[in-house]
Amino acid sequence: MRNSQKVLAALTAVMTLTGLAACGNANASNGNAGDADKAELVFWGWDTGHTMSDLIKDFQKANPGITVKFNNTGTASDTQTALSNAIAAGKGAPDVVMLEDPTVTQFAVTGDLADLSQFDADKLADDFSAGPWNKLQYGGKPYALPIDSGPEMFFYNDAVFKKAGVDGTQIKTWDDYYEAAKKVRAIGSYMTNNSGSSMEYQPFTAQAWQAGAQPWKVDGENLTIDMTKDSGMKKYIEFQQKLIDEDLIDTKTANWSDDWNRELNDGTIASLTIGGWMPINLMNGAPDQAGNWRVAQLPQWEEDEEASAEDGGSALAVVSQSKQQAAAYKFVEYLTHGEGAKTMADTGTFPSLKSILTSEDFTDPTTEANKKVNDYFGGQNVNEVLSEAAQRKVSEFSYLPYNPFAQSSFGDQISKAYNKEITLKEAFANYGKALAEHGTQQGYTVTNKG
């Protein structure tokens, strides 16, 4: 899977898409272990929490034979673009790279990341939340370790719900959600928003995942696309179509737009299904609703189920070009599974490590950080709810090895259904066709079931 056609197609995606990127060629990881206790590592990633310098100092103190040079490569997209370019050039890649979870598969498929099971990383599976762990597997082997977690949650504005006569604590199923949406619409607000834009791609994958859907399957160079016949996709499409037809969701407003924040702040949008990292974004984007928002577990397709899914997340991987993979893995393990993971959790990263999620410190409502968040959420112990969600069961789910195109094409195709130009089933059929055609152009063997 290393022909020039794939490299050219991937580089084109890097230049034209604002989403994630991957491409390329790579050296096999065998024979590149190096000395686990002595190395000069190069690490690429982003540092939104401004904690990387201290983390690296702590690691180097614990491992005096290893130094780490951190290159802040900007955003996630910038980092993946830089890695793609280095892979295509055959040189210049880092030893360790930070990636958003959905891009791990595409780099693993092309052989550009080291299989971490050679360092016994596969034995750590039970230590991490199932959601982020499952996203980082390819061929049954881990190609990265999760930094954080983003369990899909149900956030709702309790003040708007009460005005509509809705008890948010009683929304246990998607049928309950539908009935509540009708009441919320009757007072002039919307239950939620969905414009079908590329900004709604990640919530789509999370909600389809929770429904048990597998819209695509990746088996090396063999891909299967199943957008409309997969049982989970059928559930998702039929439900969303009902919301569209009955004007129960705001189809004009895209996530992360100025209008989105304005409508969250004035109560026009009454709830969101989105990742567990959302509290700080609500606090910043909807300050006028302080004290009104609440967080709950996702509604279920069947009563008494506890199915969850992931929305977002990042991970650390060892790059196949590295000749110092053993030391590189030691650094990855420190930041995700060792003392570094605790440091990151203490500075605001939502953890994926079960030992942190279940600790008293994480859910202690008296800590300064937790008090601030809990006050915004009306005194609710937010981390307690998020911790439960992060430990719920998830089914297996993977991403396509050309995730940038999948995200961009989602907006191109699915927005037509939310604009009521075509049905959602027709839009997803078109989306599947576009994904299959793109995969074939990149040299994959693609089966499109429709």
C-alpha positions as CSV (number, residue, x, y, z in Angstrom):
1,M,0.0,0.0,0.0
2,R,2.9,2.3,-0.6
3,N,2.5,3.1,-4.3
4,S,3.0,6.6,-5.6
5,Q,-0.7,7.0,-6.3
6,K,-1.5,6.8,-2.6
7,V,1.2,9.2,-1.7
8,L,0.1,11.8,-4.3
9,A,-3.5,11.5,-3.2
10,A,-2.7,11.9,0.4
11,L,-0.5,14.9,-0.2
12,T,-3.3,16.5,-2.2
13,A,-5.6,15.9,0.8
14,V,-3.0,17.7,3.0
15,M,-3.0,20.7,0.8
16,T,-6.7,21.0,0.3
17,L,-8.4,19.9,3.5
18,T,-8.7,21.7,6.8
19,G,-9.3,18.4,8.6
20,L,-6.8,15.7,9.5
21,A,-4.1,14.3,7.1
22,A,-2.0,11.3,6.5
23,C,0.0,9.7,3.7
24,G,2.9,7.8,2.7
25,N,5.7,5.5,3.0
26,A,7.6,4.2,6.0
27,N,10.4,2.0,7.2
28,A,9.5,-1.2,9.0
29,S,9.7,-0.9,12.8
30,N,11.7,-4.2,13.2
31,G,15.3,-3.5,14.1
32,N,14.7,0.1,15.1
33,A,14.3,-0.4,18.8
34,G,17.6,1.2,19.8
35,D,18.7,1.6,23.4
36,A,15.7,2.0,25.7
37,D,17.8,3.9,28.3
38,K,19.8,6.2,26.1
39,A,18.5,8.4,23.3
40,E,17.9,11.9,22.0
41,L,14.2,12.0,21.1
42,V,12.3,14.4,18.9
43,F,8.7,14.9,19.8
44,W,6.1,16.7,17.7
45,G,2.7,17.9,19.0
46,W,0.7,20.7,20.3
47,D,0.7,22.2,23.8
48,T,-2.6,24.0,24.5
49,G,-2.2,23.5,28.3
50,H,1.3,24.9,28.3
51,T,2.5,22.0,30.4
52,M,4.8,20.1,28.1
53,S,8.0,21.7,29.3
54,D,7.4,20.6,32.8
55,L,6.3,17.1,31.7
56,I,9.5,16.6,29.7
57,K,11.7,17.9,32.6
58,D,10.0,15.3,34.9
59,F,10.5,12.5,32.4
60,Q,14.2,13.4,31.8
61,K,14.8,13.5,35.6
62,A,13.4,10.0,35.9
63,N,15.3,8.8,32.8
64,P,18.6,10.6,32.8
65,G,19.9,8.9,29.7
66,I,17.1,10.2,27.5
67,T,16.6,13.8,26.3
68,V,13.5,15.0,24.5
69,K,13.3,17.9,22.1
70,F,9.7,19.1,21.8
71,N,8.7,20.9,18.6
72,N,5.3,22.6,19.0
73,T,3.9,22.0,15.5
74,G,0.8,24.1,16.0
75,T,-2.7,22.6,15.7
76,A,-3.5,18.9,15.3
77,S,-4.0,19.5,11.5
78,D,-0.6,21.3,11.3
79,T,1.1,18.4,13.1
80,Q,-0.4,15.7,10.9
81,T,0.4,17.7,7.8
82,A,4.1,18.1,8.9
83,L,4.2,14.3,9.6
84,S,2.7,13.5,6.2
85,N,5.4,15.6,4.5
86,A,8.2,14.0,6.4
87,I,6.9,10.5,5.6
88,A,6.6,11.3,1.9
89,A,10.2,12.6,2.0
90,G,11.4,9.5,3.7
91,K,13.2,11.4,6.4
92,G,12.8,14.1,9.0
93,A,10.0,12.5,11.0
94,P,10.0,12.7,14.8
95,D,10.4,9.8,17.1
96,V,7.1,10.5,18.9
97,V,4.1,12.3,17.5
98,M,0.8,13.5,19.0
99,L,-2.2,12.7,16.8
100,E,-5.9,13.1,17.0
101,D,-7.5,9.6,17.5
102,P,-9.3,9.4,14.1
103,T,-6.0,9.8,12.2
104,V,-4.2,6.9,13.9
105,T,-5.8,4.3,11.7
106,Q,-4.7,6.0,8.5
107,F,-1.1,6.3,9.6
108,A,-1.2,2.7,10.9
109,V,-2.6,1.3,7.7
110,T,0.2,2.8,5.7
111,G,2.9,1.4,8.0
112,D,4.0,4.8,9.2
113,L,3.5,4.1,12.9
114,A,5.2,1.4,15.0
115,D,3.2,-1.5,16.3
116,L,3.3,-0.9,20.1
117,S,2.6,-4.5,21.0
118,Q,6.3,-5.2,20.5
119,F,6.7,-3.2,23.7
120,D,3.9,-5.1,25.4
121,A,1.5,-2.1,25.1
122,D,-1.3,-4.6,24.3
123,K,-1.2,-5.7,27.9
124,L,-2.3,-2.2,29.0
125,A,-5.8,-2.5,27.5
126,D,-7.7,-3.0,30.8
127,D,-6.0,0.1,32.2
128,F,-7.6,2.5,29.8
129,S,-11.2,3.4,29.0
130,A,-12.6,1.2,26.3
131,G,-13.6,4.1,24.0
132,P,-10.2,5.7,23.4
133,W,-8.4,2.4,23.5
134,N,-10.5,0.8,20.8
135,K,-10.0,3.7,18.4
136,L,-6.2,3.2,18.5
137,Q,-6.3,-0.4,17.4
138,Y,-5.5,-1.7,13.9
139,G,-5.5,-5.4,13.1
140,G,-6.0,-6.1,16.8
141,K,-2.8,-4.2,17.8
142,P,-2.3,-0.8,19.4
143,Y,-0.5,1.8,17.3
144,A,-0.8,4.6,19.9
145,L,-1.7,5.2,23.5
146,P,-4.5,7.6,24.5
147,I,-3.7,10.9,26.2
148,D,-7.3,11.7,27.0
149,S,-10.9,10.7,26.5
150,G,-14.0,12.3,25.1
151,P,-17.1,10.2,26.1
152,E,-20.2,11.4,24.2
153,M,-22.5,13.1,26.7
154,F,-25.9,14.7,26.9
155,F,-25.7,18.3,28.0
156,Y,-29.0,20.2,28.5
157,N,-30.2,23.6,29.7
158,D,-32.3,22.8,32.7
159,A,-34.0,26.3,32.7
160,V,-35.2,25.9,29.1
161,F,-36.3,22.3,29.8
162,K,-38.3,23.4,32.9
163,K,-40.0,26.1,30.9
164,A,-41.0,23.5,28.3
165,G,-42.2,21.1,31.0
166,V,-39.3,18.6,30.5
167,D,-37.5,16.8,33.2
168,G,-34.0,16.2,31.9
169,T,-33.3,13.5,34.4
170,Q,-36.0,11.4,32.9
171,I,-34.6,11.3,29.4
172,K,-33.3,7.8,29.3
173,T,-34.0,6.7,25.7
174,W,-33.9,8.3,22.3
175,D,-37.7,8.0,22.3
176,D,-37.8,10.2,25.5
177,Y,-35.5,12.6,23.7
178,Y,-37.9,12.8,20.8
179,E,-40.9,13.5,23.0
180,A,-38.9,16.2,24.9
181,A,-37.8,17.8,21.6
182,K,-41.5,18.4,20.7
183,K,-42.1,20.2,24.0
184,V,-38.9,22.3,23.6
185,R,-39.9,23.3,20.1
186,A,-43.4,24.4,21.3
187,I,-41.8,27.2,23.4
188,G,-39.7,28.5,20.5
189,S,-36.4,26.8,21.2
190,Y,-34.7,23.8,19.6
191,M,-33.7,20.6,21.3
192,T,-30.3,20.8,19.4
193,N,-28.7,21.8,16.1
194,N,-27.4,19.9,13.2
195,S,-26.7,21.5,9.8
196,G,-24.9,18.4,8.4
197,S,-21.7,20.4,8.0
198,S,-18.2,19.0,8.4
199,M,-18.3,20.4,12.0
200,E,-21.0,17.8,12.7
201,Y,-18.9,14.9,11.4
202,Q,-17.4,13.9,14.7
203,P,-20.7,14.0,16.6
204,F,-22.2,11.9,13.7
205,T,-19.5,9.2,14.1
206,A,-20.0,9.2,17.9
207,Q,-23.8,8.8,17.7
208,A,-23.7,6.2,14.9
209,W,-21.1,4.4,16.9
210,Q,-23.4,4.4,20.0
211,A,-26.1,2.9,17.8
212,G,-23.8,0.0,17.0
213,A,-23.2,1.2,13.4
214,Q,-20.2,0.3,11.3
215,P,-20.5,2.6,8.3
216,W,-17.1,1.5,7.1
217,K,-14.7,-1.3,7.9
218,V,-10.9,-1.3,7.3
219,D,-9.0,-4.5,6.6
220,G,-5.6,-3.4,5.3
221,E,-6.1,-2.4,1.7
222,N,-9.7,-3.7,1.7
223,L,-12.4,-1.3,2.7
224,T,-16.1,-1.9,3.0
225,I,-18.6,1.1,3.0
226,D,-22.1,0.5,4.3
227,M,-24.0,3.7,4.8
228,T,-27.7,2.8,4.4
229,K,-28.0,-1.0,5.0
230,D,-26.0,-1.4,8.2
231,S,-28.6,-1.8,11.0
232,G,-27.0,0.8,13.2
233,M,-26.9,3.3,10.4
234,K,-30.6,2.6,9.7
235,K,-31.5,3.5,13.2
236,Y,-29.4,6.7,13.1
237,I,-30.8,7.9,9.7
238,E,-34.4,7.2,10.5
239,F,-34.2,9.0,13.8
240,Q,-32.5,12.1,12.4
241,Q,-34.9,12.2,9.5
242,K,-37.8,12.3,11.9
243,L,-36.2,15.3,13.7
244,I,-35.6,17.1,10.4
245,D,-39.2,16.4,9.0
246,E,-40.8,17.7,12.2
247,D,-38.6,20.8,12.5
248,L,-37.3,19.6,15.9
249,I,-33.7,20.6,15.3
250,D,-32.0,23.8,14.1
251,T,-30.7,22.8,10.7
252,K,-29.3,26.2,9.9
253,T,-26.6,26.5,12.6
254,A,-23.3,24.6,12.5
255,N,-21.2,23.6,15.5
256,W,-18.5,26.1,16.6
257,S,-20.0,29.0,14.6
258,D,-20.7,32.4,16.2
259,D,-24.4,31.7,15.8
260,W,-24.0,28.4,17.7
261,N,-22.5,30.2,20.7
262,R,-25.1,32.9,20.5
263,E,-27.9,30.4,20.5
264,L,-26.4,28.4,23.3
265,N,-26.1,31.6,25.3
266,D,-29.7,32.8,24.7
267,G,-31.4,29.4,25.2
268,T,-32.4,28.9,21.5
269,I,-30.4,25.6,21.5
270,A,-31.5,23.6,24.6
271,S,-29.2,20.6,24.5
272,L,-26.1,19.0,22.9
273,T,-24.8,15.5,22.4
274,I,-21.1,16.1,22.4
275,G,-17.8,15.0,24.0
276,G,-17.1,15.2,27.7
277,W,-14.6,17.9,27.2
278,M,-17.5,20.4,26.5
279,P,-17.9,22.0,30.0
280,I,-15.2,24.7,29.6
281,N,-16.5,25.5,26.1
282,L,-20.0,26.1,27.5
283,M,-18.6,28.2,30.3
284,N,-16.8,30.4,27.7
285,G,-19.4,30.4,25.0
286,A,-22.6,30.6,27.0
287,P,-21.7,32.6,30.1
288,D,-25.3,34.0,30.5
289,Q,-26.5,30.5,31.2
290,A,-24.3,29.9,34.2
291,G,-26.1,27.7,36.7
292,N,-28.6,26.4,34.1
293,W,-26.7,23.7,32.2
294,R,-26.6,20.0,33.3
295,V,-24.8,16.9,32.0
296,A,-26.2,13.4,31.8
297,Q,-25.5,10.1,30.2
298,L,-26.4,9.6,26.5
299,P,-30.0,8.5,25.8
300,Q,-30.1,4.8,24.9
301,W,-31.6,3.0,21.9
302,E,-33.0,0.4,24.2
303,E,-34.0,1.0,27.8
304,D,-31.6,0.0,30.5
305,E,-28.6,-0.2,28.0
306,E,-25.4,1.6,28.9
307,A,-23.8,2.0,25.5
308,S,-21.4,4.8,25.0
309,A,-19.1,6.2,22.3
310,E,-16.2,8.6,21.9
311,D,-16.2,12.1,20.4
312,G,-12.6,13.4,19.9
313,G,-9.5,12.6,21.8
314,S,-5.7,12.6,21.1
315,A,-2.9,10.0,21.4
316,L,0.8,9.5,21.3
317,A,2.5,7.2,18.7
318,V,6.0,6.1,17.8
319,V,6.9,6.8,14.2
320,S,8.2,4.0,12.1
321,Q,11.1,6.1,10.8
322,S,12.5,6.3,14.3
323,K,15.7,4.4,15.1
324,Q,15.0,4.9,18.8
325,Q,11.7,3.2,19.2
326,A,12.3,1.6,22.6
327,A,13.1,4.9,24.3
328,A,10.4,6.7,22.3
329,Y,7.9,4.2,23.7
330,K,9.2,4.7,27.2
331,F,8.3,8.4,26.8
332,V,4.9,7.6,25.3
333,E,4.1,5.3,28.2
334,Y,5.2,7.9,30.8
335,L,2.9,10.5,29.4
336,T,-0.1,8.3,28.9
337,H,0.2,5.6,31.6
338,G,2.8,6.8,34.0
339,E,3.3,9.8,36.2
340,G,2.9,12.2,33.3
341,A,-0.7,11.1,32.9
342,K,-1.5,12.2,36.4
343,T,0.2,15.6,35.8
344,M,-1.9,16.2,32.7
345,A,-5.1,15.3,34.4
346,D,-4.3,17.7,37.2
347,T,-3.8,20.5,34.6
348,G,-7.1,20.0,32.8
349,T,-6.8,17.0,30.5
350,F,-9.9,14.7,30.7
351,P,-8.2,11.4,31.4
352,S,-8.5,8.0,29.7
353,L,-6.7,6.1,32.5
354,K,-9.1,4.2,34.7
355,S,-7.0,4.7,37.8
356,I,-7.4,8.5,37.5
357,L,-11.1,8.4,36.5
358,T,-11.9,6.4,39.6
359,S,-9.8,8.3,42.0
360,E,-11.3,10.5,44.7
361,D,-9.2,13.5,43.6
362,F,-10.8,13.5,40.1
363,T,-14.4,13.6,41.4
364,D,-13.7,15.7,44.6
365,P,-16.2,18.6,44.4
366,T,-14.1,20.7,46.8
367,T,-11.1,21.2,44.5
368,E,-10.8,24.7,43.0
369,A,-11.1,23.5,39.4
370,N,-14.1,21.3,40.1
371,K,-15.9,23.9,42.1
372,K,-15.7,26.4,39.2
373,V,-17.2,23.9,36.8
374,N,-19.8,22.5,39.2
375,D,-21.0,26.0,40.0
376,Y,-21.7,26.6,36.3
377,F,-23.6,23.3,36.2
378,G,-25.9,24.3,39.1
379,G,-23.9,22.5,41.8
380,Q,-23.8,19.1,39.9
381,N,-20.7,17.0,40.4
382,V,-19.7,17.1,36.7
383,N,-16.6,14.9,36.8
384,E,-18.6,12.2,38.6
385,V,-21.0,11.9,35.7
386,L,-18.2,12.1,33.1
387,S,-16.2,9.5,34.9
388,E,-19.1,7.1,34.8
389,A,-19.6,7.7,31.0
390,A,-15.9,7.1,30.3
391,Q,-16.1,3.7,31.8
392,R,-19.2,2.5,30.0
393,K,-19.0,-0.2,27.3
394,V,-18.4,0.7,23.7
395,S,-18.5,-1.4,20.6
396,E,-15.5,-1.6,18.1
397,F,-15.3,1.3,15.7
398,S,-12.6,2.4,13.3
399,Y,-12.0,5.4,11.0
400,L,-11.2,5.4,7.3
401,P,-7.5,5.7,6.3
402,Y,-8.4,9.0,4.5
403,N,-10.2,10.7,7.4
404,P,-9.6,14.2,6.0
405,F,-11.6,13.5,2.9
406,A,-14.3,11.7,5.0
407,Q,-14.8,14.8,7.1
408,S,-14.8,17.2,4.2
409,S,-17.1,15.1,2.0
410,F,-19.5,14.6,4.9
411,G,-20.3,18.4,4.9
412,D,-20.6,18.4,1.1
413,Q,-23.0,15.5,1.0
414,I,-25.0,15.4,4.2
415,S,-25.7,19.1,4.4
416,K,-28.1,18.7,1.5
417,A,-30.4,16.6,3.6
418,Y,-30.5,19.1,6.4
419,N,-31.2,21.8,3.8
420,K,-34.1,19.5,2.7
421,E,-32.9,19.2,-0.8
422,I,-32.9,15.3,-0.5
423,T,-33.6,12.7,2.1
424,L,-31.0,11.8,4.7
425,K,-30.9,8.2,3.3
426,E,-30.2,9.6,-0.2
427,A,-27.5,11.9,1.2
428,F,-25.8,9.0,3.0
429,A,-26.0,6.9,-0.1
430,N,-24.2,9.7,-2.0
431,Y,-21.7,10.0,0.8
432,G,-20.9,6.3,0.6
433,K,-20.4,6.5,-3.1
434,A,-18.0,9.5,-2.7
435,L,-16.0,7.7,0.0
436,A,-15.8,4.5,-2.2
437,E,-14.7,6.4,-5.3
438,H,-12.0,8.3,-3.3
439,G,-10.8,5.1,-1.8
440,T,-10.6,3.4,-5.2
441,Q,-8.6,6.4,-6.6
442,Q,-6.1,6.0,-3.7
443,G,-5.6,2.4,-4.6
444,Y,-7.7,0.6,-2.1
445,T,-10.0,-2.3,-2.9
446,V,-13.4,-0.9,-1.9
447,T,-16.8,-2.6,-1.6
448,N,-19.7,-0.2,-1.4
449,K,-22.9,-1.9,-0.1
450,G,-24.9,1.3,-0.6
